[in-house]
Amino acid sequence: MGEPSKTIGILTSGGDCAGLNAAIRAVVSRAVLGYGWRVLGIRNGTMGVLRRPLEFEALDLRISTVNILRLGGTILGTTNRGNPFAYPMSDGSLRDRSEEVIAGLRELGIDALIGIGGDGSFAILRRLAQQGGINLVGIPKTIDNDVGATENSIGFHTAVMVATEALDRLQPTAASHDRVMILEVMGRDAGHIALAAGIAGGADVILVPEIPHTVENVAAHIEKVRRHGRNFALVVVAEAVKDHTGRVVQRQHSSGGASYGGIGNHLCDALARLTGAETRVSILGHGQRGGQPTWSDRMIASAFGVHAVDLIAAGRYDRMVAWQNRAVVDVPLEEAVAAPQQVDPDGAMVRTARGLGISLGDG
């Protein structure tokens, strides 16, 4: 003990994923048991301190049970809309409401803030922290695993496990019906899910946004698989892969926004035309975000939560906890948000895929 009493805030921001609750549990356990501090959970990301009255709750050891480890999503809620620096108003205009968020954080009386998010969330939170003089520590989470300076982010392993299981289920039906089965997985800025699941799930073709492909190359590889005596093929494609015209495929929403999704259908039609094979597509979608976290996501989230609290105890702010070389470390937040961590076309995972005879669509 011996540490001066502190009150720390914690929020989750951006898209949800498995393992967030394990991180919240770890923060509460370490802060309360290790330092005797008070923890305030802010609801729905920065929206919780933008609204009046403020939306928050005191978190104590009652939430720090083993059950919370098994829960997907986040008990605090989250948001990936409403950038406080360009907040959309009802009249269609954008307003800078950052000072309202900062005022809300000050009203909470917190000594430090732990933000669990991805690079987009960190960029916003860091800007708020610098503007408002807020002591900030970041914990990385994203199923895309594209946060810089860390080998793993919370949620990635569970998303890969879900995608791998989908391939395991698609393979028997593909073999039974002589089909080419295409699985579209998430991956907004990076193809880590597609690459890892494709290798683990025995895919024949893996398409990621970092490696340009042609449908003709994919079709040629499927024909090669056929010549070797196999009557089916499995293709994994990340949602951000471009179509044959070089454009990202997106779905338009009634609200006026757009999101990735649909490249699997384009690929399905093209491969059917080029190969004459019966093709089917499955779009995995948000199933990759939900469900029970894997052991590794629970473990990494727990280690991140403990280290984040220890950083506050040491007075080390504007840092992000990270996983490097089988250990928890911390890095400057500025370094973490400088650039997304994309698939390395010359990296070990890509070399592994090629060594297994998997096509990346580029030759």
Number of C-alpha atoms within 10 A of each C-alpha: 10 7 11 9 12 17 17 24 24 25 23 32 26 21 20 23 27 31 36 33 27 30 29 30 25 25 29 28 26 19 25 17 13 16 18 18 20 17 24 20 25 27 23 22 26 29 22 23 23 22 12 10 9 17 18 18 13 11 21 18 11 9 15 18 11 10 10 18 26 17 18 21 22 23 16 21 19 23 18 16 14 16 20 22 16 13 16 16 10 7 6 8 9 15 13 12 16 21 15 15 21 20 13 21 24 15 11 16 13 18 16 23 27 25 26 28 28 28 24 15 24 26 17 15 25 22 15 19 19 12 12 16 11 21 20 28 29 31 26 29 31 26 27 26 28 29 28 23 24 21 14 24 27 32 31 26 27 27 31 27 19 21 28 22 14 17 25 15 12 22 19 11 14 21 16 10 12 15 20 27 25 27 27 27 30 28 24 17 20 25 29 26 30 32 26 19 24 26 22 17 23 20 27 23 26 30 27 27 22 16 16 14 22 15 16 17 15 26 21 17 21 25 17 12 15 13 10 9 8 13 18 23 25 22 27 30 27 27 31 27 29 19 18 15 6 10 11 17 20 15 11 12 9 7 6 6 9 12 14 18 24 19 24 26 19 14 22 21 14 19 22 16 13 14 16 10 19 17 23 18 21 17 18 16 14 13 14 22 24 18 17 17 28 20 14 16 27 25 18 21 29 25 21 30 27 22 23 33 26 17 18 21 17 10 11 16 20 19 23 29 26 27 19 13 9 8 10 16 18 24 17 16 23 16 13 26 21 13 13 17 21 18 22 15 13 8 9 11 16 21 14 13 22 15 10 13 13 20 23 26 20 13 12
